[in-house]
Amino acid sequence: MSKDIVNEIKKLIENSTDEEVRSLLFQMAVIMHSKKEAGVPDEFILEDLMESFNRFRSYKEQERYSSLRNAERVHIVFGEASAGSLSVALKELESQDYVLSLHDSFSYGPIWNLHEEQGLSNRKEWLQDHINVDEEYIDQYVENRKETIQTIEALHGHIPIYIWSGENALEYTGLRYVLYLIRSKLNSIRLMNPSVIHPRLFPVAQVDYSLLHTGEISPRQWKGMLEQCASASPLSKPDRQRLVREWETLSTTEERLRIWKDGKLQSVEEDYYDNYLIQITRAIHETQTERDYIKSARIIGEVMGTLEQSIVDSFFEYRIRTLILKGVFEIKGVPKAMRYYSVKLR
């Protein structure tokens, strides 16, 4: 059985109810038992089992597109945390809205020609070579992108689209990428800026608080933010075209790190935060009675806690491993994941 089939089966199960999975297993067990009793050769039994699985897959695809066709609105967000919280809120509100999420960290890694197969392949190879994540994660990333495009293509033109994009590098980049993908769609599109809406609805007294990413919003807060959809105006055609052109410009850049600074996106070299990683490590050393190894997870946590950026921990872990190779850090342990090793400055 190929890896693609295994991943597809796993994904179908994850997106199915317990009752649906039990029903599928019961049907397949009945097929195996009845065919064995009848003396049917194994290769024909396997064909029957695959046919049963394909029927179940078709049923789930029809169910997904049925939900999409019946949706009152489609919300596009970036990241599993954003999608999860928003989906919980919509379920509690008994809403028919549909949530579409791109599970990618657009703030780092190559985005050159990402809207084309060559660019997608280039990004996949870079993630495999540099970021300490398993192969399954990379496969899911590619599958999510394909599924997103299929879902967008299936959208009926009368369904309004709401894209939730805050003031950070990840969502700024993702917004333009999505608008390029849906540039030919006739649906009305509304941009919702959580960085503006959230602090207005949920101010924190005597604290200078800013929302770094939409994934920080709780389901309870989403309920209040969804009420703002009614007053949002659709993007004009010139604004849509401008944002598409901005993606076309972004997709020609070769830098592999994007940050949010002075209210705008900046593309920088991937070693941009290396000196800061070293500074944080040196500061921790100064609290020790004698210089000792520090868990890489602690260094990364300190960095992420002080930087107001939507960059995930896997990028900083990649930079620590790069600094180890450069001889800046000494290592103790095995760098297969941040919890397995410690470092100290030489």
N, C-alpha and C positions, 0 to 999 in steps of 0.2 A: 504494500500500500504506500503511495507516494506521500511525501511530507505535506503537499498542498491539500490532499484529501483529509489527512489527519487534522490539519489546522481548521479546515472547513467544518469537520464534524464537531471539533471542540467548540468552535464559535457558535454553531447551531445550538448545541446543548446549553451553552452559557446564555443564549438569548431565548431559551424556551422555558416554559413553566415545568414544575416537577410532574404535573399530570401529563403534559405532552411527552416528556421523556419516558415516563412509565409506559405510555401507550405505544410509543415507537419500539421500545424494548420488548413489550408483549407481542406485538405484531411480528417482530423478527424472530422471537423464540418460537412462535407458532409455525412460522415458515420453516425454520430449521428442523423442528420436530416432525412435522407432517412430511417434508421432503425426505428426511432420513428414513422414516417409516416406509415410504414408498420406494426406497432404494435408488433415489435420484443421485447421480454422481456429484461430488463436492463442488466441481467447477460450475455446475448449473445452479446449485444452491447459492453459491456466492453471487451469481448473476441476479437471482431472485432477491437476495438481501440488498444488493445495490439498487435494484429497482424500487424496493420499499423505501430505502433512504432517499432516493431521488424524488419520490412522491412527497415525502415529508419536507424536503428542501423546497420544492415548488410551492407547497402549502405555506411555508414560512415566508417565502418571497412575496406571495400574493397578499399575505397578511400585512407585511411591512408596507407594501405599496398601497394597500387599502387604507391603512392608517394615514399615509401621506395624502392620498386623494381626499380624505374626509377632514383633513386638518383645517382649522380656522386660520392659523398662522404657522409659519415655520421660523424657528429660532436657530440661528447659527452661532455657536460658541467655540472656544478654542481650549481644548483640554478636557480630560475625563472628570476632573473635580467640578468644573463649571457645569458640564452636562449632567452629572449626577445630582448636584444640588437643585438645578433648575427642573430636572425631571421629577424629583420628589415634590417640589412646590406645585408643579402642574398637576400631578396626581392628586395631591391633597385638595386642589381647587377643582378637581374633576373636569379639567380642561381638555379639549381635543387638539391642543397645539402639539406640533411635532418638533423634536429637538434633534438637530444635526450638529455633530461635533467633529472637528479636526484634531486628532490626537498627535500633535507635533509641536516641538519646541522651536518655533521659527526664530528665536533670538540667537541661536547658534547653529553652526554647520553651514555648508554651502547651499545657496538657493539659486545658483546660476541655472537659468532655463528650467526651473522646477516644474513649470506647467507642461513640459514635454517629457517624453519617456527617457531621453538621454539625461536630462537634469535630475529626474527622479532616481535613475540608476546611479548617478554620480553621488547624490546625497546618501543613498543607501550604502554604497561602498565606503564612504567617509565615516558614517556612523559605525559600521562594522569594524573598521580599522582603528578608530580612535576612542569611541565611547564604550565604557565598560558595561554593556548590556548584553543580554543573551540574544541568540539568533531569532528566537520566537518574537521578541519585542520588535525587531526590525521587520519581520514578516507581517506583523500586525499593523505596523506603520504603513507599509505599502498597501496592504489590503484595505485599511481605513481610507486612504486616498482614493483608491479605485471605487470603493463603495460610496464615498462622498460624491464623486463625479456621476455615478449611476443614479444616485438619489436626486441630484440637482437636475439631471436630464429628464427625470420622471415628473418633475414638478409641473403642475398645471399653472397656466399663466395668471389665473385669478387669485392665487394664494399669496398674500403679502409675506415678505421675508423681513425678519428683524435680525440684524447682525450686531452682537454685543462685543464691542471692542474698546478697551480702556487705553489709558495713556502709558503704554509700555511697549518695549521692542517686539515682544512676542505677538501681541494682538494687533499692533500697528502693521506689522508685516503680514500677518495672517489675513487681516481684513482686505488688503490690496490683492493678495493672492486669490482669495475667494471671489472678489469682484471681477477679477480677470476670468475665472472659471465660469461665472454666470453672466458674462458680458452680453451674451446673445439672448438671455431670458427677458421676457416682457413683464415679469412680475414687478410690482412696486417694491422698492427696497428702502428700509428705514434703518438708520444707524443709531444705536443706543450706546451712549458713553457711560459706563459704570463709574468711571473716575470722577464724573460730575454728579451723576444721579445719586450714588450711594452716600457720599458725605452730606448731601443736602437732606436726604431722608433720614439718615442715621448718624447725626453728629455725635462726636465723642467730646464731652465737656472737658475743657482745660488740657486737651491733648492735640498736638499737631499731627493728625492722623491722615494718611493717604492710602487709598486702595491700590495695592501693587498689581493685582491680577483679579480677574473676574472669579477665579476659583476660590477666593476668600469669602465669597458671599454665601451666607447660610440660606437654607430653604425658606425660613421665616422671612428673611430680608428680601428674597426673590419675590415673594408674594406682593410686597409693597412696590418693588421696582417694576413688576409686570403691569401695574396700574398706569405707569407712565407711557405705555405703548399707545394708548388711545390718543394722546396729544402729540405724538411724533409725526413729523412731516416726511413725505417720501423724498428720496434723493432726486434731484433734477437730472435730466439727461446730461447736461454739461459736467455736473459734479461726478456722475458715474464715469464718464469718459476720462475725466481728469485723474480719478483714482486708478483706473485701468492703466493709463499712461504711466502713473507713478510705479505700478508694479512692473511694467515693461522696463523701466529704468532700473529699479531695484534688482531685477532678475539678471542684469548684466554685470552686477558687482561680484567680485571674487573673494572679498573678505568673508571670514567665517565666524564673525561675532558681531552682533548688533546690540547697541545699548540705547537707553533713553536718557538723554542729557539735555538740560536747558530747554525742555519742552519740545524736543524733536528727536528723530531717529538719527543715530550716527553709526556708520559701519566702521569697525576698527579691527586691528589685527588680533588673532586669537590669543596672543600672549599679553593682551592689554592688562589683565588682572594678576599677572604672575608676581609682580613686585608687591602687590597688596597681600597675596597669599604668604609671601615671605615675611612681610611686616607683621601680619597676624601671628604667624608662627614665632617670630622673635619676641613679640609681646607676651605670648604664653610662656616661652622659655624664661622670661624675666620674673615670672611668678614662681618658678621652681627653685628649690634650694641648689640643685645642680642640673645642668642641661640633660633632659631625658626624652625618650621617645613620646610622641603625642599621637593619639588616634587620629587618622586622617579625617574621620567623620567629625571630630571636634573642630578641627581647623575649618573644614567646609561649613559647619554650622555657624561658627563665628563670622565667617565671611558673608554668608547669606543673611545673617541677622543684622549686619551693619550696612550692607549695600541695598539701596532701594532699586533693585532690578529684578525683572522676572526671568532669571536664569536659573535653571534647575541644577541640582547637586551633581549630576553626572558630568556636566561640563567642567566644573571645578575639580572633580576627581580626576578627570583626564589631564588637566593642567598639573596637578600634583604628580601624577605618574610621569609627565613630561619633564618636570623639574628633577625627579629622581634620575631619569636617564641622562640629564645634563650634569648630574653630580652636585646639584644644589642641596638636595635632601639625602640623608641616609635612611634606609628602610629596614624595618624588622617585620617579618611576616610575608604573606603572599598577596600581591595586589590584584586578586581576582574580584574583589569588592571592597569598598571602603572600610567595612567592619573587620576585615581580616588582616589589616596591617597598620603599622604606626610609622611615623617619620620624625626626624629631627634635622635641624640645620647642621651642615658640616662645619 
